[in-house]
Amino acid sequence: MPDLKQPRKSGGRVLGFDYGSLRIGIAVGNRITGTAEPLDIIHNRRHTPEWPEILAVIYEWKPETLVIGLPLSSSGEETEMSAKARTFARKLSNKSRVDYIMVDERYSTYQANEVVVNLTRHKIRKRCASSERDDVAAQIILETYFADIKNQSLSRHG
């Protein structure tokens, strides 16, 4: 395993994570362009993240920031899963030595399902399995983060 003490960070690159008890979806994006794409899905073995696999992705992509989805109830309240996602985010940041931010991920899984169904329908993605949407959910989390940054920038200048 490469030494992660001082990863070289790429300008604007961000990794997004959709944490789940069974799978963790990962997407890569660029803060400067505001674009994101699905990257990978890593399974949680016995409800424990596969840290070596996750850290290998971080080392390869050298992000400046990690964006982790925060699952909230439809009314915006924190849930048991919110606490698990927060714990995952803290551990991920400590292990990788990369700062993180949490982003409200309400409805990202629903949106990801819609995207995967459409990609499958148009034969861009081979199957429409539920296990194949987590990376798309991570992409949506990153896109939400980029939109929030853009909106904050506009409100400061507007």
C-alpha beads as a LAMMPS data file, in Angstrom:
LAMMPS data file: protein, C-alpha beads

158 atoms
157 bonds

1 atom types
1 bond types

-500.0 500.0 xlo xhi
-500.0 500.0 ylo yhi
-500.0 500.0 zlo zhi

Masses

1 110.0

Atoms # bond

1 1 1 0.000 0.000 0.000
2 1 1 1.410 3.427 -0.937
3 1 1 2.187 5.919 1.800
4 1 1 -0.767 8.325 2.072
5 1 1 0.918 10.784 4.445
6 1 1 1.446 13.362 1.729
7 1 1 -0.648 12.600 -1.346
8 1 1 -0.137 14.981 -4.218
9 1 1 -3.456 16.677 -4.749
10 1 1 -4.834 17.458 -8.180
11 1 1 -6.276 20.915 -8.769
12 1 1 -10.030 20.814 -8.441
13 1 1 -10.405 17.023 -8.246
14 1 1 -12.983 15.788 -5.750
15 1 1 -14.142 12.296 -4.816
16 1 1 -17.750 11.712 -3.787
17 1 1 -18.975 8.865 -1.593
18 1 1 -22.428 7.375 -1.157
19 1 1 -22.038 5.374 2.057
20 1 1 -24.279 2.378 2.612
21 1 1 -24.216 -0.591 4.936
22 1 1 -23.619 -2.996 2.029
23 1 1 -21.939 -0.846 -0.641
24 1 1 -20.081 2.431 -0.998
25 1 1 -20.504 4.235 -4.297
26 1 1 -17.641 6.437 -5.459
27 1 1 -17.647 9.165 -8.086
28 1 1 -14.956 11.515 -9.311
29 1 1 -15.519 15.130 -10.211
30 1 1 -13.844 18.430 -10.799
31 1 1 -14.746 21.489 -8.763
32 1 1 -13.486 23.830 -11.480
33 1 1 -15.625 22.382 -14.278
34 1 1 -18.473 21.318 -11.988
35 1 1 -18.673 17.897 -13.627
36 1 1 -18.797 14.419 -12.101
37 1 1 -18.980 10.815 -13.230
38 1 1 -19.477 7.430 -11.566
39 1 1 -16.214 5.705 -10.696
40 1 1 -16.573 2.552 -8.610
41 1 1 -18.606 0.560 -6.101
42 1 1 -16.832 -0.991 -3.129
43 1 1 -18.576 -3.557 -0.999
44 1 1 -18.741 -3.452 2.783
45 1 1 -17.682 -6.880 3.994
46 1 1 -19.470 -7.689 7.241
47 1 1 -20.676 -4.049 7.357
48 1 1 -17.059 -2.833 7.462
49 1 1 -15.606 -0.721 4.658
50 1 1 -12.829 -2.277 2.598
51 1 1 -10.337 0.413 3.651
52 1 1 -7.409 -0.754 1.484
53 1 1 -9.588 -0.584 -1.653
54 1 1 -10.988 2.828 -0.728
55 1 1 -7.582 4.253 0.148
56 1 1 -6.157 2.921 -3.141
57 1 1 -8.824 4.917 -5.022
58 1 1 -7.957 8.046 -3.034
59 1 1 -4.239 7.574 -3.666
60 1 1 -4.826 7.062 -7.396
61 1 1 -7.079 10.111 -7.878
62 1 1 -5.409 12.445 -5.327
63 1 1 -8.483 14.568 -4.537
64 1 1 -8.320 17.930 -2.821
65 1 1 -11.589 17.196 -0.990
66 1 1 -13.804 14.231 -0.140
67 1 1 -17.574 14.751 -0.359
68 1 1 -19.670 12.317 1.627
69 1 1 -23.439 12.090 1.315
70 1 1 -25.389 12.713 4.507
71 1 1 -28.583 10.647 4.528
72 1 1 -31.368 12.641 6.152
73 1 1 -35.046 11.869 6.577
74 1 1 -37.462 13.499 4.131
75 1 1 -38.104 16.183 6.775
76 1 1 -34.374 16.905 7.082
77 1 1 -33.817 15.145 10.408
78 1 1 -30.727 13.057 11.090
79 1 1 -31.197 9.296 11.223
80 1 1 -29.236 6.286 12.436
81 1 1 -27.706 6.101 8.963
82 1 1 -26.662 9.761 9.258
83 1 1 -24.535 8.850 12.285
84 1 1 -22.969 5.938 10.391
85 1 1 -22.162 8.171 7.411
86 1 1 -20.586 10.761 9.733
87 1 1 -18.449 8.061 11.379
88 1 1 -17.396 6.789 7.942
89 1 1 -16.493 10.340 6.861
90 1 1 -14.327 10.982 9.943
91 1 1 -12.504 7.658 9.569
92 1 1 -12.035 8.202 5.837
93 1 1 -10.558 11.650 6.398
94 1 1 -8.267 10.425 9.197
95 1 1 -7.022 7.459 7.167
96 1 1 -6.534 9.398 3.929
97 1 1 -5.454 12.725 5.453
98 1 1 -7.820 14.524 3.085
99 1 1 -10.450 16.977 4.353
100 1 1 -14.104 16.160 3.857
101 1 1 -17.459 17.853 3.627
102 1 1 -20.903 16.343 4.189
103 1 1 -23.674 17.030 1.647
104 1 1 -27.408 16.422 2.056
105 1 1 -28.122 13.392 -0.086
106 1 1 -31.887 13.244 0.233
107 1 1 -33.396 11.699 -2.884
108 1 1 -29.990 10.907 -4.460
109 1 1 -30.778 7.175 -4.507
110 1 1 -34.143 7.862 -6.151
111 1 1 -32.448 10.087 -8.745
112 1 1 -29.745 7.461 -9.280
113 1 1 -32.412 4.809 -9.916
114 1 1 -33.973 7.047 -12.573
115 1 1 -30.594 7.654 -14.232
116 1 1 -29.688 3.949 -14.263
117 1 1 -33.098 2.983 -15.679
118 1 1 -32.687 5.553 -18.470
119 1 1 -29.115 4.463 -19.222
120 1 1 -30.233 0.834 -19.357
121 1 1 -33.199 1.698 -21.559
122 1 1 -30.866 3.441 -24.015
123 1 1 -28.343 0.581 -23.766
124 1 1 -25.648 2.830 -22.319
125 1 1 -25.475 0.718 -19.168
126 1 1 -25.812 -3.063 -19.422
127 1 1 -27.985 -3.913 -16.452
128 1 1 -30.384 -2.140 -14.154
129 1 1 -29.401 -3.916 -10.935
130 1 1 -29.866 -2.137 -7.639
131 1 1 -26.221 -2.819 -6.833
132 1 1 -25.172 -0.733 -9.817
133 1 1 -26.657 2.584 -8.721
134 1 1 -24.399 3.476 -5.803
135 1 1 -21.712 5.056 -7.982
136 1 1 -24.389 7.095 -9.773
137 1 1 -25.738 8.226 -6.377
138 1 1 -22.187 9.364 -5.519
139 1 1 -22.130 11.299 -8.808
140 1 1 -25.397 13.020 -7.866
141 1 1 -23.969 13.876 -4.436
142 1 1 -20.990 15.537 -6.139
143 1 1 -23.256 17.410 -8.557
144 1 1 -25.264 18.673 -5.564
145 1 1 -22.016 19.860 -3.939
146 1 1 -20.949 21.677 -7.116
147 1 1 -24.378 23.325 -7.447
148 1 1 -24.176 24.466 -3.801
149 1 1 -20.742 26.001 -4.437
150 1 1 -22.030 27.781 -7.540
151 1 1 -25.125 29.094 -5.716
152 1 1 -23.010 30.362 -2.818
153 1 1 -20.698 32.098 -5.255
154 1 1 -23.611 33.731 -7.074
155 1 1 -25.240 34.925 -3.854
156 1 1 -21.964 36.493 -2.700
157 1 1 -21.590 38.372 -5.961
158 1 1 -25.249 38.980 -6.718

Bonds

1 1 1 2
2 1 2 3
3 1 3 4
4 1 4 5
5 1 5 6
6 1 6 7
7 1 7 8
8 1 8 9
9 1 9 10
10 1 10 11
11 1 11 12
12 1 12 13
13 1 13 14
14 1 14 15
15 1 15 16
16 1 16 17
17 1 17 18
18 1 18 19
19 1 19 20
20 1 20 21
21 1 21 22
22 1 22 23
23 1 23 24
24 1 24 25
25 1 25 26
26 1 26 27
27 1 27 28
28 1 28 29
29 1 29 30
30 1 30 31
31 1 31 32
32 1 32 33
33 1 33 34
34 1 34 35
35 1 35 36
36 1 36 37
37 1 37 38
38 1 38 39
39 1 39 40
40 1 40 41
41 1 41 42
42 1 42 43
43 1 43 44
44 1 44 45
45 1 45 46
46 1 46 47
47 1 47 48
48 1 48 49
49 1 49 50
50 1 50 51
51 1 51 52
52 1 52 53
53 1 53 54
54 1 54 55
55 1 55 56
56 1 56 57
57 1 57 58
58 1 58 59
59 1 59 60
60 1 60 61
61 1 61 62
62 1 62 63
63 1 63 64
64 1 64 65
65 1 65 66
66 1 66 67
67 1 67 68
68 1 68 69
69 1 69 70
70 1 70 71
71 1 71 72
72 1 72 73
73 1 73 74
74 1 74 75
75 1 75 76
76 1 76 77
77 1 77 78
78 1 78 79
79 1 79 80
80 1 80 81
81 1 81 82
82 1 82 83
83 1 83 84
84 1 84 85
85 1 85 86
86 1 86 87
87 1 87 88
88 1 88 89
89 1 89 90
90 1 90 91
91 1 91 92
92 1 92 93
93 1 93 94
94 1 94 95
95 1 95 96
96 1 96 97
97 1 97 98
98 1 98 99
99 1 99 100
100 1 100 101
101 1 101 102
102 1 102 103
103 1 103 104
104 1 104 105
105 1 105 106
106 1 106 107
107 1 107 108
108 1 108 109
109 1 109 110
110 1 110 111
111 1 111 112
112 1 112 113
113 1 113 114
114 1 114 115
115 1 115 116
116 1 116 117
117 1 117 118
118 1 118 119
119 1 119 120
120 1 120 121
121 1 121 122
122 1 122 123
123 1 123 124
124 1 124 125
125 1 125 126
126 1 126 127
127 1 127 128
128 1 128 129
129 1 129 130
130 1 130 131
131 1 131 132
132 1 132 133
133 1 133 134
134 1 134 135
135 1 135 136
136 1 136 137
137 1 137 138
138 1 138 139
139 1 139 140
140 1 140 141
141 1 141 142
142 1 142 143
143 1 143 144
144 1 144 145
145 1 145 146
146 1 146 147
147 1 147 148
148 1 148 149
149 1 149 150
150 1 150 151
151 1 151 152
152 1 152 153
153 1 153 154
154 1 154 155
155 1 155 156
156 1 156 157
157 1 157 158
